[in-house]
Amino acid sequence: MFGMVIGRNFCINRIPKEATLTRWAWVKSGKVKAAALAGVMIGGGLFLYREWVSLDRAVHYKSDAAIRDRPNPYIYVTPAPNGEDLVTQMRSNLKLRLSLLEHFLEDNHPEVLSKLPLDRTSEDPWRLLKKAQSDNPQRRRAAVAKLAKKHHWHDAEYRAIAQACDLRTLIGLARSADVDMRFFLDPPSLDESKENTEEGFKRLLGALPRDNIDRCTEFFTLRAVAESKAVQASDHSGTLCFGGNTLSFVTGLSKIPEEARETVNLQALVSHSEVPTHCEEIVNHGGLQLLMKLRSSKAAVSLKIQCYIARILANMALNEHLHAKIVQAGWVSVLASWMKSDCIPLAAQAARALINMDRDTLTEKLHDGIFLLHPQVRMRQSLEADVVFVHGLLGGAFKTWRQKDPEAKTSKGPIKEEEEEVEVHNDEATECWPKTWLAKDCPHMRIITISYDTHMSEWSAKCPFQSEKRSLANRSAEIANKLHEAGVGQRPIIWVSHSMGGLLVKQMLLDACENPELENIAEKTHGVIFFSTPHHGSSLAAASQQAKMLLYPSVEVKELVQASPSLKNLHGRFRAFVQTRHLPVLSFGETKPLNIGLGVKTVVVPIESSHPGYGEFHSLKVNHLDICKPASPRSQLYHLTLRFINHSVPRSLPNLLSEKLREDMDAEDSAEVFYPLGMSFGE
């Protein structure tokens, strides 16, 4: 067989020049050994060549269907397109057989390979895959990057590489920009079972441990297990029992009866996925397959369901020993496709899952509520700074920083939870300007956004036992630890905060000064931006009480009371922090009132509260929701923000030069065209 392959490959010189595929170095150099070898082989090779061409024209097949060392290889049959000519067939088949020959010789007979005039190019799938599985980290990452740029191979070549990929290479491809999805095999078929997803979730949640879990996890679990249509029909009072305790909810204010069945189950599973020991139990009880079954159901059409699934997977991916199980369940291909979604929350959750699985290039981990807006894929250039976005009361990791909302009405209505209603008439408005504009203007910076639950009233809280966690001190400590795990503190930091988020930033920085493990977060802070931060309190709590919106104010609202002693103490300590470190600060204040309901309009954070008394300050004719939403990249709000960020962390000359060098190298790579040695395009 070896002689047959060599014979056929050498007799290719009898084919017209335009059909030549490989660069035969012996033609140019005239070496005697190579010519002699060709002479010996050419006689038998000519006969074999004619026979094989005839066979190729009659039967179309891919010789890479069976992959060595794979226990259960797939077989992919790709019929040739109608009208495919002889040259195209020879080019495809010869190139693939040469690749297999080189792969075999390189592993078993490298001394033979070194004596043969075989072409070694970056187009060879097997050579790239071998490099991608190298023990050399730099060589390995470069090979994965080259693999991800290939978009012109045949389907069978992609399928063969997909079957032979190890976990590390597969994750690297999934985290590469514009990767061809043919590198990923479809998820394995699920076992046919009469158990539906609702029964599966009841079985799974009932099997998970109940010991050493917080009260909210217990509440979500028992609610999901106990809740059914019969329970809802008989529970006219809105009373739910859990853990021996009974808590009455006003049914009209509770969201529980309105939630879809799958959402209730997924919310409970999210809580369990934040417990490392429970993640392994989820896997052992078929949780990954159950989620895949749910993804394949009609309910998964909902982006909300998909976001919940991606969130659970991202939490589970924090446990490195579970990565192989997640890959085997077929989730990498799903996450790679979700990363390309136009739904920013879904893409961010999928990116978080893959980042947590990418241990080849990253050491940091993204815990629940920490998202990377840029870069979500692997990058060659080094990152010089972190820009961290922190939302405020009733905000979110994405919705606070967006102008477009397909479901939004106008800002004429009352302020609502779970929704920001803002009227935008500019066509340049985006769904998340830090991801769309800032990532383009500051590609050398890592852009992080934070998510945490806030509520105006305790009636609207998802968990009745969560109030103690939502205090400013407890929440800032939790977020600071998560940011530390995400690598914040390893490079300069710029904080961008809205409303109550500014108070969290101040509390985090002051606490970090007193914690040796977190002190780098304070030391690396190069600037802070405040969008209507209530340094001295807000009129929202008083106005809401006056409008009778809140029968039971939340912890967050209570802490925003004007002239609060705790806020006064926090402000004084942070002023000293700024003055001691000469920290640049940029602040914006609102001047337009906001309709908060029942005809009550108020300036949520008056100028006397949003002006910290230090740093640069600008008052704008916008309301509390619009203060953090620049209308366009040319607006004063965005221009001042971008200028502040760039001045706080100027580009370093070595990084500028290396970035230019990388751009030139990428341009050369993209211009490469494969021709035989000594042949120009015009020949």
N, C-alpha and C positions, 0 to 999 in steps of 0.2 A: 504493500500500500504506500509505503514511504517513497519507493521509486516511482510509482505511478504519479503521485502528486508532484514530485520534482520534475518528472518528464513532461507533464502537461504544462507546468509553470514555465519551463524553459522554451518550449516550442511556441510560446505566445509571441515570440519575435517574428514568426511568420505572418502574424496578423497585421493588418494595416496600422500605421502609426497612430491614428486617432483612436484606436481601440486599446492602446497600450495603457496599463494601469500602474506598473511598478517601475521604479528607477533602477535600471540595471547598470550598476557601477562598472561592470567589466566591459561594457560597450565603449565607455569613455576612456578607461585606463588601458584596455587591451591586454589585461593580464592573461598569461598563458594558461594558468590553472583553471580559471573560470571558463575560458573558451573550450578547453579540453573536456571539462565536465559537461558543458552544453552539448559538445559533439557526441559524447557517449550516450547521452539521454535522448537526443533529438529524434533518432530513428524510431524507437519504441514510443516516444512521446507523441509523435505525429499521429500514429495510429490511435493511441488512447485519446488524444485530443478530439479527433473526428468522432469517435464513438461517444464520448462524453457530451459533446455539443448536441449530437442527435438525441441523447437521453434527456438533456436539459430542455430541449424544445418540446419534448413529449410529456415530461413530468416536471412539475414545479415543486420544489421542496426546499427546506432549510436544514442544513446539516448540523446546526447548533441546537437542535431541539432537545437533545439529551445532554445534560450537563453532568460532568464527572463530579463525584462526591456529593451528589444531591440524592437523598433517600427516595423522594417521590417526585421526579421531574415531570413538568407539564410538557405536552406536545402541542406546538402551535403550527398550523398549516396556513400559509399565506399564499393564495393563488396569485399568479403573475397577472398584471393588468393586460387587458386586451390590446393587441398591437405592440407588445413589447418586442423590440428588435433583438437581434443576436448579440450586438455589442453590449446592450444594457444587461442581458442575461450573463454574458461572460464576465462583465465588470463586477456584478454583484457576487456571483458564485466564486470567481477566482479570488476576489478580495477576502471573502469569508474563509475559504479553505487555507489561504496563506496565513490568515490570522490564527486559525486553529493549529496549523503546522508550527508556527513560531511559538505558540503557547505550549505545545507539547514538548518541543525541543528545549525551550528555556527551562522547563521543570526537570527534564530527564536527561538531555544530552546537550548541555550548553557548549561543549567543545565542538560539536557538529554545527551548531547554530553560528558560531563565530566564523566558520569557514565558508558559509553559504552567503551569496550576494542577495540576501533577502532585504526588502525595504522595511525600514523601521520608522514609522511616522506616528504622529500624535493622533491619527485617525483610527488606529487599531483599538477596537473596544476591549479586547482581552489584555493588551498591554496596559491600557489606562486602568482597568479594573485591578490588575495586579499591583500597580503603583498605588492605587487607592487603598489597598490592603497592606501596604508596606508598614514596617515598624518605625520608619522615619516620619515624624509628625509633619514636617514641612512638605516632604515629597507626597505624603498621603493627602494632605489638604489641597495641594496644587492639582493633583490628579482628579480629585472629586470636583474641583472647580472646572477643569477641562471637560469632564464627563457631562456636567450640567449644561455646558454650552452646545452640546451636540443635538441637532434638531433634524438631521438629514439621513439618519440611518434607516434601515428597513425595520419593520415591526419585529421580526424574529430576533434581530440583534438587540433591540431594547428588552425583549422578553427574556432572552438568554442572560443578559446582564442582571436583570431583575431577579432571576432565579439564583444567580451566583453571588448576589450582594450579601455582605455581612451586615450586622446591625449598625455598625459605625458608619459604613459607607451609605447605607440607606437613609439614615438620619441626616447625613451631610447633604445628600441630594435633595431631600425634602426641604432643607433650609437654604437652598440655593435659589437665586433669583431666576425666574423664567425657565425653570427646569421642565423638561418634557415629561408629561405625566405617564408616558409609556414605560418609564423606568420603574413604575410601581405596579405590582400585581394586584388584581382585584381581591377584596377580602374573601376569605374562604367561605364556602357554603355553610349555612347554619343547619344544625340538626333539626329535622322536622319534629316538632313537638306540639301536642295539643294545648300546652300551657300558653296562655296569652301573656302579654307584657304586664297587665295588672296583677295577675296571679304570680308572675315571676317576681315582681317587685315586693309583693307581700311576703313571699318565701324568702327573698334575699334580706329584706330589712328585718324580718323576724329572726333570722339566723345570726345577725351581727351582734357583737357583744354589747351589753348594757352597762358594764362596769366602767368606772373612771371616765365617764363622759359628762360634758357640761349639761346643764338643764335645758338649754335650747336644742341641743342635739336630741335629747330624750323627747322633748316636746314635738319636734318635727317628725321623729320616727313613729311615735305612738299616734300622732295625728294621721300619718299616711297609712298605718296598719289598720287603725280603727275606723277611719272615715270611709264611708260607702254611701250609696244613694239612700239606703234604708236609715243609716245613722243621721244623715242630713235631714231626711224627712221627719224623723221623730224628734230631732233636737231643735224644737221651735224656740227655745230660750237662748240658743247660742252658747250653751255650756259644754265645755269639753273637759274630760277628766284625764289626768296623766300623773303618774308617779305618786298616787295617793293624794294629790292636791287638786283642787277645783278652782278654775278661774272663769268668771263670767265675762263674756264679750257682748257688746251691743252688736247684734247680728247685722244691722245695716252698715256699721262701720267696719266690720271684719271682712277681710278679703277671702277668707277660707272657703265659703260656699261658692264663690265665683271662680275659683281657680280650676283649671283643667286637671283631670285626674293625674296625668303624666307629670304635670308641674309640681304637684304635691309630693309625688314619689321622688322626683329628681331633687327637690329642695332638701328632702331628708337625706338622700344619698350624698349631696354636696357636703352636708355637715359631717357625715361619716368619713368622707374622703379627705377631710382636713386632719384626721387622726391617723398617724402613720401605721399603727398596728391594725387598724380597721381596713386599710387599703389592701393588705394581703388577704384578709378574710373576704373582701369583695371579689378578688380574683379567684380564690378557692371555691367560692359558691357561684361561679359562673357569671359574675357581674359584667365582665367585658363582653361576653356573648349576648347577655340580656340587653345591654346598651346598643349593641350592633343590631339586634332584632328590632329595638325601638327605632333606631335610625332608618331601618328599611320599611317601617310602617308608614301609614298615611299621616300619623301625628307628627312625623319628623319634617313635614313640609313647613311647619312653623319654625321660623328663625329662633324663636325663644327656646324651643325644645333643643335645637341644635346647639345653642349657646350653653345651655345647662350641661349637655353631654360633653362638650369641649372643656367646660370648666372642671367637671369631675375628672376627666382624663388628665388635665393639666395638674390638678392636685395629686393624682396618683403618680404622675411622672416625677414628682419630687423624690420618690423612692427608687433609687437606681436599680435595686435588685428586681424590680418589676418591669423594667424596660423590655426585656426579651418577651415577656408575656403580652405586653401591649402590641409589640411588633407582630407576634404570631397570630394575634387576634385580628390582624389586618387593619389596624387603626392608622398606620403611617400614611397610607394612600388617601384615606379620608381626611386626615389633618392637613396633608399637603394641598388637597383640593379646597378645603375650607380656608386656607391661608390666602387663596386667590379670590375669596368672596368680596363682593362690594359692601357687605354688612361689616362695618368696622369692628363692632364688638365680637362677632364670630371670628373674624380674621385674627383679632388680638388674642382671643382665648386659644385658638389653634396654634398661633405662634408661640404662646406661652408654654403650651404642652411640648412642642418640638424643642424649644430652648432648654427646657428642663431635662430633655432626653439627650441633648447634644453635649456630652461630656468630653468630646474630643477637642473642642475649641473653647469651651466655657467652663468656668468654675462657679459662677454665681447661679443662684436659683431664684425663680420668680414665684413667690407664694401667692395665695389667693388674694386678689385685690391689687396686685402690682402688675402693670402691663407695660410692654415695650412698644412704643409707636414707631420708633426708628432707632437702629435698623432691625427689622424683623427677620432679615435673611443674613447669611454670612457676608462679611465685607472684608476686603483686603486692606483698606486704609485703617489706620489707628484712630481711635476716638479720643478727643481731647477734653471733653467735659460732659457732664450730665445736666440736663434741664428737666426738672421734676415739677409736674403740674399737680396741684392739690385743690380739689373742688371744695365747695362750702355746703351750707344747709340746703337740703333737697337737690343737691347737684349729683353729678356722676362723672366717671372717668372719661366719658366721651361726650355726653350730652351737654355738659357745661361749656365745652369748647367748640360747639357747632352752631352754625346759623341755619342750616337747612334741616328741616324735619318734615318728612312727607306726611306725618300725621298731625303736625302742629296746626293750630288755627291762627290766632293772632294774639298779640300781647294785650288785647283789650279785655280779655277774660281774667278771672282770678288766678293767683299763683296756685299751682297744683303740685302734689307729689307725683313722682314717676314721670313727670313731663315738664318740659320747658317750652313755653309758647312765646315765640318771638317772631315779629313780622320783619321779613327781610325782602327787599326788592332788588338786591344786587345780584347779577348773574354770576359773579365771581365767588359768591358765598359757598362754603364747603360744609361737609358733615363733621369735620374735625380739623380746624386750621393748624394745630401743632403738627399733625401728620401730613397735611397737604402742603402748607406754605413753609413752615419752619424747617421741616425735614429737607426741603429743597434748598432753602437759604443757608442752612447750617448742617450740611451732610456729615460734617466731622464731629457732630455732637450726638450723644445718646439721649433720646427723648422718652421720658417715663411719665406715665400717668397713674394716679392712685384712685381706687374705688373703696368707699366705705358707706354703710347705711346710715342715713339720718332721717329724722321724722319731726314733724311739727307737733304731733300729739302722740301720747302713749297708746291711744286707741288704734293708731295705724301701724304700730310696731309689728314686725313679722313674728317676733318672739316676745312674750310677756316678761321674760327673765333677762332681757338684754340691757336694761337701762343702766345697770352699774358699769357695763362695758363701754357705754357711750359717753362717759365723762371725758372732758378735755385731757386730763392727766392720763387716764388709762388708754384712751385711743391713741394719743401721741406716742406712748411707749410701745404699743403694739405695732404701729406703722413704722416707727424708727427701726425696730428689730427686723421687720420684713425688708426694709430698704437696705439695711446692712447686709442681709443675705443676698440681696440683688446686686451687691457690689458698689452701692452708693457710698462714697467716702474714699474711693480709690483714685478719683480724679476730681478736678474742680467742679463745683455744684452751683447751679443757678436755680433758685426756687421761684415758681410762678404760682400764685395763690389767689383764690377768689373767696371773698366773704369770710366765713368761719374757717376756711382753709388756711388763711393767714395766721389765725390764732394757733392752729395746730403746728404750723411751721415754727412759730416763735417758741412754743412749748417744747418741740422736739430739739431745737438747737440749744436751748438752755439746759434741758435734761442731758443732752449729749456731752456737754461740758463736764458733767459730773459723773459720767460713765466711761471708764477706760476702754471698754469694747466699742463704744460709739463715738468717741471723741474725734475720730477722723471726719465724721460728718460735719461737726462744727468747724474743724480746722480747714476743711476743704471748701467751705462755703465762700463763694466769691461775689454773691449778690442775691438780693431778694426783691421780687416784684409783688406788690399788693394791689389787687383789684377790689376796691371797696371793702377793705377789712375793717370790722368794727372794733378798733383799738380801745374805744371807750364805751362799747355797748351799742345795741341797736334798738330802734323803736318798734321793731317787728313784734316782739313779745307783747308789749303794751297795746299796740294797735290790734293785734289778733285777739287779745282778751276783750278789748272794747267791742270788736265785731262779733264776739261770741263764737269765734271759729274753734277755739280750743277749750274744751271742758277739762282737759287733763294735759297741761303743757309737758312737752318732752324735756329730757335732761338738757339737750342742746339749747332749746329756747330759754330755759331758766338761766343758763350760763351767759346768755347774751343780754341780760338786763342791763340797762344803762346805769352808769355809776357803780357797777359791781366792784366790790373790794378785790376780788380775785383778778379781775381784768386790770384793775389799776396796778396791782402788784406785778402782774405779768408784763405790763407795758413798761414799768420802771426798770425792771431787770433787763428787758430786751434793749431798751435805750442804752443802758450801760454796755451791753454786749456789742452794739453797733459802734458806739463811740470808742470803745477800747480797741476794737479790731479795724476801725476805719472802713466798715463794711458799706459798700454802695447799696442804696435802697431807692427804688422807683415806686411811686404810689399813684393810684388813680382814684378819683372820687366821682360819685354820681350826683346829678342835680335834678333829674326828672323823677316824679313820684311813680310808684308802681301800684296797680290795682291788686290788692291782696284778698278781695272778696267782699260781697255784700255792700258794694259801693264805697268801700274804704280805700283811699289812696294815700300812700305815704312814701317819703324818701326813706328807704329801708336803713341805709347807713348815711346819716347826715355828714356834711363836710367836716364839722368839728370832731367827728369820730373817725372818719376815714383818713384824715391828715395826721400822720404819726408825730409830726413836730421835728422831723429830721429827714434828710435825703431830698430827692427831687419829687415834686408833687404836681399833678395836673388834674383839674376838674373838667369833666366832659358832660355834654348835654345828652345823657343817656340814663336809662333806669338801671335798677340793680341787676337784672338779668342780662342786659345788653352790654354792661361795662366790660365784660371779658370776651366779647364777640366782635372783633374788628370787621368792618364791612367789606374791606378789600385789602390786598397787600399794599395799596397806596394810601390807606387811611392813616391818620395821625396816630391812632392807637397802636396799630401794628408797627408802624415805622419807629415809634419811640421804644416799643418792646424789643424789636430786633436790634436796634442800635445799642440798647443797654446790654443785651446778651453778648453781642460781639465785642463791646468795650470791656466787659467784665472778664472775658476769656479770649484774648486776642490769639490769632493763629500763630503758631511757631514756624520759623523759617524752615527747619528740617522737615517738618510735616508737609509744608507747602511744596517743597522740592520733591519729596518722595511721592506725593500725590500726583504731581505733574509727570513724574517718571512712570508711574503706574498707568496714567491715562495714555501716554505714548505707547507703552507696551501693549495695552489693550487694543489700541488702534492698529498696531502691527499684527496682533493675533487675529483680529477680525478681517484683516486684508489678506490673510494667507489663503492661497489657492493651491490645490494639489496638482502638480504636473510631474511627469517623469523627468528624471535628471537630464539636464541639457536641453529640455524642450521649453520654448517660450510660448506665450499665448497665440502669437501670430503664426507659429509654424504649422 
